[in-house]
Amino acid sequence: MNLEEVLERSHVVALPLAVKFRGITTREALLIEGPAGWGEFSPFLEYGAKESAPWLAAGLEAAVEGFPEPVRDSIEVNGTIPAVPASEVVDVMQRYPGCRTFKIKVAEPGQSLAEDVARVDAVREYVAASGKVPVLRVDANGGWSVEEAVAAAKALMPLDYLEQPCATVEELAQVRQQLMRAGLFVRVAADESIRKVSDPYRVAQLKAADVAVLKPAPLGGVRRVLDLAQHLRERHMDITVASALDTSIGIGMGLATVGALPKIYDDEDIDVTPAAAGLATGSLFLEDVTAPRQIVDGHLPLEILAPDPARLSALAAPAARRDWWLERVRECWDVLEAREDSRG
């Protein structure tokens, strides 16, 4: 597909959110209908063309090439809890039936560690009351200093991991070292330190994290994530595949990634199930371009869906917003072409 074909086959939608997330109540996205299916281009509004270009590459991959063959058809998912008051946690959790793993937003500007503790405790108590063992992850989006991250780990334990507790790779390495020296078993996960840097492999080189949170859209697509996952797994890092508040079309890209992750077998030759994926964020939308995927006992089926035409029409963004997104595609297309030219 050339640029004009992409623009002609693009649909811009505005989806209302049930809960404020990243400070927004409406999620805009551009969907591309291609020969292999549908792709999504939905970098956050504040991202410039250079940072947004991999999102376009990912959308084009889905629309033009399609996805690799899967090796599994059911994906365990985690629930996502925004930085809501503890009193609102249960209402959000009920959107994730059967989930035992939850990612909880923390370090929200203007909120205290005590509020984070209350939110995490509310999640832990609700999961435990269901008879499941809670697996809790907290995501600080780089909002803590090294000292604050270590103090938070002590206050919030037990945890599966701290996701991006600090902003830089060097700080992640310091947090990990201090936790180990203190005898605190809390893993460190890297998200922005992989997807928002020029060298996503540096986290492994510095042994700065135990877990890599890989998001297909900002990393350039499914195949790119599979290559990166292989490299990091070989360096003893675990992998969590997650979405970037995608529509149901973008969620399909994440499901396809987990579905195609090569199997790993333990010492007893048993297939080790991939870590619960952060791909249930569709539950945060009031409306989406397809019928909702149903979470069953904490799992989603590997379904690659196409938008419903009536939903596409009803959720279409205003003309001015469509024009804004089409111009964004043009800018990112130029970035991708310049990168191709520089390679060869």
N, C-alpha and C positions, 0 to 999 in steps of 0.2 A: 504493500500500500504506500502510495506517495502522500505527501502532506495534504493535498487537496482532497484526496479520498478519505483520509482520516477526519478532516474537518467536516466533510459532507455526512459521514457516518457517526458523528458525535451527538450525544444527547446530554444536556446538562440538567441535573436534578438538585433539588433542595429538600433534604429529609429532616423532619422534626425529631428532636431527641426527647426521650422521656425524662432524662436527668441531665442537668448541665454537666458538660465534660470538656475539659481544657478551656473552660470559660465560654463555651458556645452552646446554643440551644438549637441550632440548625446546622446540618452538615451538607456542604455542597460537594458534588462530584461530577466529573465528566466521564461518560460511558461510551466506549467505542465498539461498534458492531463490525467484526471482521470475518474473514473467511473461515477461521477456526473456532469462532465463538465470540464472546464479549470480554473486553478488557476495561479496566478502570484507571483513571488518572485523577487522583484526589490529594495532591500535596496540600498541607495546611496553608492557609491564606497568607501567612507571614513569610513563607519560604520564597527565596529568590529563584531565578531560572536555573542556576547551577545546582542548587540543592534539589530542585524539583525534577530535573531531567531524568534521574533514574526511575522516578515514578512513571514517567511517560514510557520509558523503555520497558518497564514491567507491564504496563497496559497494552503496549503493542505486541509484546511476546504472547500474552494471553489471547489477543484478538487474531494474530496472524499465524503463530506457530502452534498454539494449544499447549497442553501440558504433558509431561512424561507419564508413562504407564505407572499406575499405583501398585504397591505391594500390600496395601491394607485398605479396608473400606469403612472403618469406624475409628473416629478420632476422639480421644478424651480431651475435654476442654476445661479451662478454668473460668470461674466467674470473675467479673471485674467490678470493684466497688469504688466509685468516685469518692472525692473528699467530702462526703456528706456527714452531717452530725450522726453520732452513734444511734440516736433514736430513729433514724431513717434507714439504718442498715438492713434490717430484716425485710423491708419492702423491696429493696433492690435485690437482695439475695433470692427472693422468691421467683425472680426471673430466670434462675439457673437451676432447674430441678435436677436433683441427684448429684450435683457437683460437690466434691469434697475439697477441691483446690480452688483457692481464691487469691486474686491479686488485688491489693488494697492500696489506694493512693494515699501517700503521706507527704509530709514536708510542704504542704500547701502554704503559699504566702499568706501571712496573717493568722495562721493557725498554730497551735502549740503542740509540743510532744504529748502532753496530757490528752489532747483531743485525738491524736493519732492512736495512743494506747487504748482509749475508750472505743474507737472505731474497730481496731483489730480485735480487742477482747469480745466485742459484740459478734463479730464474724466467727471467732473461735467457739464461742458458746453455742451459737446457732447450729454450726456443723456438728459439734459434739452431741447436741441434743437429738440429732437425727440418727445417731448410732455410728457415724463415720468418724474416722480419725482425720482431724483438720490438717490440711497442707496449705500453709499460708505464706504468701509472698508479699512484700511491700515494695512499692515503687516510689522513690523520692524524686525522680526526674532531675538528678544532680543538685538537689536543693540543700544538701547538708555540707558542712565542713567535715574534715576527717574526724575531729573530736566529737562533733555532733552525731556522726554516723555510728561511731562505736558506742556512744551513750545510748542512742536509740536502739541499737541491736540488743543491748542489755535489757532495756525496758520492754522490748517487744517480743523477745524470745518466748517460746520456740518458734523458729521460722524456717521455711524451706530456703529462702534467700532474700537478701537485700538487693533490689534492682536499682542500678545506677544511683547509689547513695550520694556520690559526689560528681562533679562536672568532668574532671580530667582522668585520663588513664593512670597517670602517676598517683593521683589521690586514691583511686580504686586499689592500686597495689598497696598503698599505705594502710588503708582500711583492712584489707585482707590480712596483711602481716600482723597488724595490731590485734585483730580478732584471734588469730592463731596463737599469738604469744600470750594472750589472756585466757586461753583455753576455752574460748567461746565457739561452739560449733554453729556458725551461721555462714552460709555460703554467700559469695558476692557475685552478682550478675551484671553484665554489661549490655546496655542497649544503645544509648546515644554514642557511647565510646566506640561502637562498631559502625553504626549506620550514618553518623554525622561527621566522620573523619575521613581524611584522604587515605589512610592506611588501616583498614579494618582488621588486619592481622596483628597489629601491634599489641593488642590486649593479651594475646597468647604469648607473644615474645617477652613481655614484661611479667608474665604470670600474674596479671592484675585481676583476674576473675576466674571463678569456677564454672560459670554458666554464661552462654551467649544467647541473648534474646534476638532472634533473627526475624525481620519483617520483610516479606518479599517485595512489597511496593517500594519503600525507600531504598532498598538494596539493589533494585534493578530487575527483579523477576525471579521466577521459581528456579530456573537452572543456575542462576548466580548464587542463590541461597544454598542450593544443594552442593555446589562446589565449595562454598565457604564453610558449610557444615562439615564436610569431609575433612577439610584442612584442620578445623578446630577440634573435631573429635580425635583426630590423630595426635593432637597435643593435649589430650585428656580433659577437654572441656565438654560439658554437657550442653545440650541444645534445647531451647524452647522456641518454637515458632509462634509468632503473634501477629495480630493485625494492627493497623494504624487507624482505628475507627473507620474501617472500610464499610461500604455498602455490601449487600449480599453478593454482589459480583466480585468485589475484592476479597471477600471471605473465601470464595471458591478458590482463589489463588493460594491462600494460606492452607486450605484443606488439601489442595493438590500437592503442596510442598510436603506436608507431613505424610500424606499418602505415599509419596515417592521416596521418603528417607530410607536408605538401605537398612535392612534388618540387622540388629546386633544380637548375638546369642551369648548367654552367660555360661558359666563353667559346666552347667548341667544341660547345655544345648537347648535352653528355653529362650524363645524370642523375647527380648526386653522391650516392653511397650514404650513408645516415645513419651517424653514428659508431657503432662497436660498442656495443651496449646491455648494460647490467648486468642481464641477464634470465636468466642461466643458473644462478642460485643454487639452483634445484631440485636441482642436483647435490650440494648440501650436506646433503640430507635422506636418511635411511635409508629412510623410508616417506613416501608422499604420498597424497592423496585420489584421484589419477588415476594411470594408468600413466605412467611418465616420458616427457617429450618427449625425443626423440633429437637430440643435437647432431651434425650432419653437416658436416664440414669447417668447423667454427667457426660454423655457422648453425643457427637454429631455424626451423621452419615456423611460419607464423601459424595456430596451431590454438587455437580457443576450446573448451575441454573442460568437461565436466560431471563431477562426482564419481562414482566407482563406489560404488554402495550398500553393497557388502560392505566396501570400504575405510572408508567413512564410519562404519559400525558398529564395525569393528575398532579404529579410531583415535579413537573418541569419548572425550572428556575425562570425568573423574569428575563425578558430579552436582553436587557443590559448586562445581567450576570452571565448569560450565555456568551455574549460578545467578549466579556472579560476573560472567560475561560478559554475561548478559542484563541485569543491573543496569547494567552499563557502557553497553549500548545505550540504556537508558532515560535515563541521564544525558546522553549525547551527543545524543539526540533532543531533549531540552529545550534544549540549547545551539543546535542548528540551528533550532529553532522560534523561539527568542528572536532569533536573527540575522534570520530572515525577518520577524518583527514589526518589528524596528528599521528594516528597509529600507522598510517600507511600509504 
